[in-house]
Amino acid sequence: MVETILETWTIVLVILAAVLIMTILTFLLPAVVLLLRMRSLSQISLDGTV
């Protein structure tokens, strides 16, 4: 019983970890890209004003 419970828990943890990684990638990657674009745009606008 204990072994089966541990196996099920490990499977559940692996699935949760995969879901978390996928959500982090799907949400963080676009956010990082947007931040980089905003920085580059702000730098360009600052250079333009100066």
Biopython code that builds the backbone (N, CA, C, O; Angstrom):
import numpy as np
from Bio.PDB.StructureBuilder import StructureBuilder

atoms = [
    (1, "MET", "N", (0.834, -1.207, 0.000)),
    (1, "MET", "CA", (0.000, 0.000, 0.000)),
    (1, "MET", "C", (0.870, 1.259, 0.000)),
    (1, "MET", "O", (0.643, 2.193, -0.769)),
    (2, "VAL", "N", (1.859, 1.257, 0.874)),
    (2, "VAL", "CA", (2.695, 2.456, 0.974)),
    (2, "VAL", "C", (3.416, 2.708, -0.346)),
    (2, "VAL", "O", (3.499, 3.849, -0.801)),
    (3, "GLU", "N", (3.936, 1.647, -0.960)),
    (3, "GLU", "CA", (4.663, 1.813, -2.218)),
    (3, "GLU", "C", (3.750, 2.379, -3.302)),
    (3, "GLU", "O", (4.142, 3.289, -4.032)),
    (4, "THR", "N", (2.541, 1.846, -3.409)),
    (4, "THR", "CA", (1.613, 2.342, -4.429)),
    (4, "THR", "C", (1.259, 3.798, -4.171)),
    (4, "THR", "O", (1.162, 4.592, -5.106)),
    (5, "ILE", "N", (1.067, 4.151, -2.901)),
    (5, "ILE", "CA", (0.740, 5.543, -2.562)),
    (5, "ILE", "C", (1.906, 6.444, -2.958)),
    (5, "ILE", "O", (1.698, 7.516, -3.527)),
    (6, "LEU", "N", (3.127, 6.016, -2.660)),
    (6, "LEU", "CA", (4.293, 6.815, -3.026)),
    (6, "LEU", "C", (4.389, 6.964, -4.535)),
    (6, "LEU", "O", (4.683, 8.051, -5.034)),
    (7, "GLU", "N", (4.145, 5.885, -5.267)),
    (7, "GLU", "CA", (4.217, 5.954, -6.726)),
    (7, "GLU", "C", (3.192, 6.942, -7.271)),
    (7, "GLU", "O", (3.511, 7.761, -8.133)),
    (8, "THR", "N", (1.966, 6.865, -6.770)),
    (8, "THR", "CA", (0.931, 7.795, -7.235)),
    (8, "THR", "C", (1.318, 9.234, -6.898)),
    (8, "THR", "O", (1.124, 10.134, -7.715)),
    (9, "TRP", "N", (1.857, 9.457, -5.715)),
    (9, "TRP", "CA", (2.262, 10.808, -5.326)),
    (9, "TRP", "C", (3.389, 11.320, -6.215)),
    (9, "TRP", "O", (3.393, 12.486, -6.609)),
    (10, "THR", "N", (4.347, 10.444, -6.531)),
    (10, "THR", "CA", (5.442, 10.875, -7.402)),
    (10, "THR", "C", (4.909, 11.234, -8.782)),
    (10, "THR", "O", (5.341, 12.216, -9.385)),
    (11, "ILE", "N", (3.964, 10.432, -9.282)),
    (11, "ILE", "CA", (3.374, 10.729, -10.596)),
    (11, "ILE", "C", (2.649, 12.071, -10.541)),
    (11, "ILE", "O", (2.786, 12.896, -11.444)),
    (12, "VAL", "N", (1.878, 12.284, -9.477)),
    (12, "VAL", "CA", (1.139, 13.547, -9.331)),
    (12, "VAL", "C", (2.114, 14.714, -9.248)),
    (12, "VAL", "O", (1.891, 15.752, -9.872)),
    (13, "LEU", "N", (3.190, 14.556, -8.487)),
    (13, "LEU", "CA", (4.175, 15.627, -8.354)),
    (13, "LEU", "C", (4.842, 15.925, -9.690)),
    (13, "LEU", "O", (5.058, 17.088, -10.032)),
    (14, "VAL", "N", (5.167, 14.887, -10.442)),
    (14, "VAL", "CA", (5.793, 15.089, -11.755)),
    (14, "VAL", "C", (4.843, 15.840, -12.680)),
    (14, "VAL", "O", (5.261, 16.751, -13.395)),
    (15, "ILE", "N", (3.565, 15.459, -12.670)),
    (15, "ILE", "CA", (2.578, 16.140, -13.524)),
    (15, "ILE", "C", (2.446, 17.602, -13.095)),
    (15, "ILE", "O", (2.413, 18.497, -13.939)),
    (16, "LEU", "N", (2.370, 17.842, -11.792)),
    (16, "LEU", "CA", (2.251, 19.216, -11.303)),
    (16, "LEU", "C", (3.483, 20.033, -11.682)),
    (16, "LEU", "O", (3.362, 21.188, -12.089)),
    (17, "ALA", "N", (4.663, 19.439, -11.550)),
    (17, "ALA", "CA", (5.891, 20.141, -11.913)),
    (17, "ALA", "C", (5.887, 20.488, -13.396)),
    (17, "ALA", "O", (6.260, 21.598, -13.774)),
    (18, "ALA", "N", (5.467, 19.547, -14.237)),
    (18, "ALA", "CA", (5.416, 19.800, -15.681)),
    (18, "ALA", "C", (4.440, 20.931, -15.984)),
    (18, "ALA", "O", (4.733, 21.811, -16.794)),
    (19, "VAL", "N", (3.281, 20.906, -15.332)),
    (19, "VAL", "CA", (2.283, 21.964, -15.559)),
    (19, "VAL", "C", (2.830, 23.312, -15.106)),
    (19, "VAL", "O", (2.653, 24.320, -15.791)),
    (20, "LEU", "N", (3.490, 23.330, -13.958)),
    (20, "LEU", "CA", (4.060, 24.580, -13.459)),
    (20, "LEU", "C", (5.112, 25.121, -14.421)),
    (20, "LEU", "O", (5.130, 26.315, -14.718)),
    (21, "ILE", "N", (5.988, 24.243, -14.907)),
    (21, "ILE", "CA", (7.030, 24.666, -15.845)),
    (21, "ILE", "C", (6.395, 25.222, -17.117)),
    (21, "ILE", "O", (6.826, 26.254, -17.632)),
    (22, "MET", "N", (5.367, 24.532, -17.624)),
    (22, "MET", "CA", (4.709, 24.997, -18.846)),
    (22, "MET", "C", (4.075, 26.367, -18.626)),
    (22, "MET", "O", (4.220, 27.259, -19.463)),
    (23, "THR", "N", (3.370, 26.541, -17.501)),
    (23, "THR", "CA", (2.724, 27.828, -17.235)),
    (23, "THR", "C", (3.770, 28.926, -17.057)),
    (23, "THR", "O", (3.598, 30.036, -17.561)),
    (24, "ILE", "N", (4.849, 28.622, -16.346)),
    (24, "ILE", "CA", (5.909, 29.610, -16.139)),
    (24, "ILE", "C", (6.505, 30.023, -17.479)),
    (24, "ILE", "O", (6.725, 31.208, -17.728)),
    (25, "LEU", "N", (6.768, 29.033, -18.348)),
    (25, "LEU", "CA", (7.342, 29.342, -19.656)),
    (25, "LEU", "C", (6.366, 30.166, -20.486)),
    (25, "LEU", "O", (6.761, 31.161, -21.095)),
    (26, "THR", "N", (5.106, 29.767, -20.517)),
    (26, "THR", "CA", (4.124, 30.461, -21.350)),
    (26, "THR", "C", (3.886, 31.883, -20.852)),
    (26, "THR", "O", (3.600, 32.771, -21.655)),
    (27, "PHE", "N", (3.999, 32.120, -19.545)),
    (27, "PHE", "CA", (3.737, 33.454, -19.014)),
    (27, "PHE", "C", (5.005, 34.301, -18.902)),
    (27, "PHE", "O", (4.965, 35.506, -19.149)),
    (28, "LEU", "N", (6.130, 33.683, -18.531)),
    (28, "LEU", "CA", (7.346, 34.453, -18.299)),
    (28, "LEU", "C", (8.041, 34.846, -19.597)),
    (28, "LEU", "O", (8.499, 35.980, -19.734)),
    (29, "LEU", "N", (8.123, 33.918, -20.552)),
    (29, "LEU", "CA", (8.828, 34.226, -21.800)),
    (29, "LEU", "C", (8.245, 35.449, -22.499)),
    (29, "LEU", "O", (9.008, 36.357, -22.829)),
    (30, "PRO", "N", (6.928, 35.528, -22.746)),
    (30, "PRO", "CA", (6.376, 36.736, -23.369)),
    (30, "PRO", "C", (6.594, 37.976, -22.503)),
    (30, "PRO", "O", (6.831, 39.063, -23.030)),
    (31, "ALA", "N", (6.516, 37.824, -21.188)),
    (31, "ALA", "CA", (6.728, 38.966, -20.295)),
    (31, "ALA", "C", (8.158, 39.478, -20.424)),
    (31, "ALA", "O", (8.381, 40.687, -20.479)),
    (32, "VAL", "N", (9.126, 38.567, -20.473)),
    (32, "VAL", "CA", (10.534, 38.961, -20.626)),
    (32, "VAL", "C", (10.739, 39.643, -21.972)),
    (32, "VAL", "O", (11.423, 40.663, -22.058)),
    (33, "VAL", "N", (10.148, 39.081, -23.020)),
    (33, "VAL", "CA", (10.280, 39.682, -24.358)),
    (33, "VAL", "C", (9.675, 41.079, -24.358)),
    (33, "VAL", "O", (10.262, 42.011, -24.908)),
    (34, "LEU", "N", (8.504, 41.229, -23.744)),
    (34, "LEU", "CA", (7.863, 42.548, -23.685)),
    (34, "LEU", "C", (8.731, 43.529, -22.901)),
    (34, "LEU", "O", (8.887, 44.680, -23.308)),
    (35, "LEU", "N", (9.296, 43.083, -21.780)),
    (35, "LEU", "CA", (10.158, 43.962, -20.987)),
    (35, "LEU", "C", (11.377, 44.396, -21.790)),
    (35, "LEU", "O", (11.757, 45.567, -21.765)),
    (36, "LEU", "N", (11.993, 43.449, -22.504)),
    (36, "LEU", "CA", (13.157, 43.795, -23.316)),
    (36, "LEU", "C", (12.775, 44.789, -24.401)),
    (36, "LEU", "O", (13.512, 45.741, -24.658)),
    (37, "ARG", "N", (11.622, 44.576, -25.046)),
    (37, "ARG", "CA", (11.171, 45.503, -26.085)),
    (37, "ARG", "C", (10.898, 46.874, -25.486)),
    (37, "ARG", "O", (11.267, 47.890, -26.075)),
    (38, "MET", "N", (10.257, 46.917, -24.328)),
    (38, "MET", "CA", (9.969, 48.192, -23.672)),
    (38, "MET", "C", (11.275, 48.920, -23.339)),
    (38, "MET", "O", (11.383, 50.131, -23.532)),
    (39, "ARG", "N", (12.258, 48.178, -22.841)),
    (39, "ARG", "CA", (13.548, 48.794, -22.522)),
    (39, "ARG", "C", (14.191, 49.367, -23.773)),
    (39, "ARG", "O", (14.658, 50.506, -23.767)),
    (40, "SER", "N", (14.217, 48.583, -24.847)),
    (40, "SER", "CA", (14.836, 49.050, -26.088)),
    (40, "SER", "C", (14.076, 50.263, -26.614)),
    (40, "SER", "O", (14.691, 51.226, -27.070)),
    (41, "LEU", "N", (12.737, 50.226, -26.556)),
    (41, "LEU", "CA", (11.937, 51.356, -27.037)),
    (41, "LEU", "C", (12.197, 52.586, -26.176)),
    (41, "LEU", "O", (12.350, 53.686, -26.707)),
    (42, "SER", "N", (12.249, 52.418, -24.853)),
    (42, "SER", "CA", (12.490, 53.553, -23.964)),
    (42, "SER", "C", (13.883, 54.130, -24.229)),
    (42, "SER", "O", (14.059, 55.348, -24.232)),
    (43, "GLN", "N", (14.870, 53.260, -24.449)),
    (43, "GLN", "CA", (16.218, 53.741, -24.745)),
    (43, "GLN", "C", (16.223, 54.522, -26.049)),
    (43, "GLN", "O", (16.854, 55.575, -26.139)),
    (44, "ILE", "N", (15.525, 54.016, -27.063)),
    (44, "ILE", "CA", (15.472, 54.697, -28.356)),
    (44, "ILE", "C", (14.778, 56.053, -28.187)),
    (44, "ILE", "O", (15.242, 57.058, -28.724)),
    (45, "SER", "N", (13.666, 56.081, -27.440)),
    (45, "SER", "CA", (12.927, 57.329, -27.251)),
    (45, "SER", "C", (13.795, 58.323, -26.464)),
    (45, "SER", "O", (13.822, 59.511, -26.786)),
    (46, "LEU", "N", (14.497, 57.842, -25.444)),
    (46, "LEU", "CA", (15.372, 58.721, -24.672)),
    (46, "LEU", "C", (16.478, 59.275, -25.562)),
    (46, "LEU", "O", (16.772, 60.470, -25.516)),
    (47, "ASP", "N", (17.087, 58.421, -26.365)),
    (47, "ASP", "CA", (18.137, 58.887, -27.269)),
    (47, "ASP", "C", (17.559, 59.898, -28.255)),
    (47, "ASP", "O", (18.216, 60.884, -28.591)),
    (48, "GLY", "N", (16.338, 59.659, -28.718)),
    (48, "GLY", "CA", (15.708, 60.569, -29.671)),
    (48, "GLY", "C", (15.465, 61.933, -29.040)),
    (48, "GLY", "O", (15.703, 62.962, -29.672)),
    (49, "THR", "N", (14.988, 61.946, -27.781)),
    (49, "THR", "CA", (14.715, 63.219, -27.122)),
    (49, "THR", "C", (16.022, 63.952, -26.849)),
    (49, "THR", "O", (16.097, 65.170, -27.006)),
    (50, "VAL", "N", (17.052, 63.212, -26.440)),
    (50, "VAL", "CA", (18.348, 63.852, -26.158)),
    (50, "VAL", "C", (19.010, 64.169, -27.489)),
    (50, "VAL", "O", (20.114, 64.712, -27.515)),
]
sb = StructureBuilder()
sb.init_structure("model")
sb.init_model(0)
sb.init_chain("A")
sb.init_seg("    ")
for serial, (resi, resn, name, xyz) in enumerate(atoms, 1):
    if name == "N":
        sb.init_residue(resn, " ", resi, " ")
    sb.init_atom(name, np.array(xyz, "f"), 0.0, 1.0, " ", f" {name:<3s}", serial, name[0])
structure = sb.get_structure()
